[in-house]
Amino acid sequence: MGSNALVGVAVGAVALVLLFGLINMLKGDNPNRSQQLMRWRVVLQLVAIIIIMGVIWYRS
């Protein structure tokens, strides 16, 4: 049960950062902020993949 929640939190964090980055980009605000948010998205995606792979490994 806990591993499902961990995967959900990781995927949710990626989705939130993606959403904030897209909103910032569409509003035309600071482009450096959009770049920073997209970099965070990539890092969070890596973390999410590691968590998902760890959960798959743990369950097998």
HUNOR-V529577 format. One record per residue. N is the residue number from 1. RES is the residue in one letter. PSI is psi in whole degrees, -180 to 180 (999 if undefined). Layout:
N|RES|PSI / N|RES|PSI
This chain:
1|M|-41 / 2|G|-34 / 3|S|-34 / 4|N|-41 / 5|A|-39 / 6|L|-42 / 7|V|-42 / 8|G|-42 / 9|V|-43 / 10|A|-46 / 11|V|-38 / 12|G|-39 / 13|A|-42 / 14|V|-45 / 15|A|-41 / 16|L|-45 / 17|V|-39 / 18|L|-46 / 19|L|-47 / 20|F|-40 / 21|G|-43 / 22|L|-42 / 23|I|-45 / 24|N|-42 / 25|M|-43 / 26|L|-32 / 27|K|-17 / 28|G|20 / 29|D|-163 / 30|N|116 / 31|P|-28 / 32|N|-35 / 33|R|-41 / 34|S|-43 / 35|Q|-42 / 36|Q|-42 / 37|L|-37 / 38|M|-34 / 39|R|-42 / 40|W|-37 / 41|R|-43 / 42|V|-43 / 43|V|-44 / 44|L|-33 / 45|Q|-41 / 46|L|-46 / 47|V|-43 / 48|A|-42 / 49|I|-42 / 50|I|-43 / 51|I|-46 / 52|I|-44 / 53|M|-38 / 54|G|-41 / 55|V|-44 / 56|I|-44 / 57|W|-43 / 58|Y|-37 / 59|R|-18 / 60|S|999
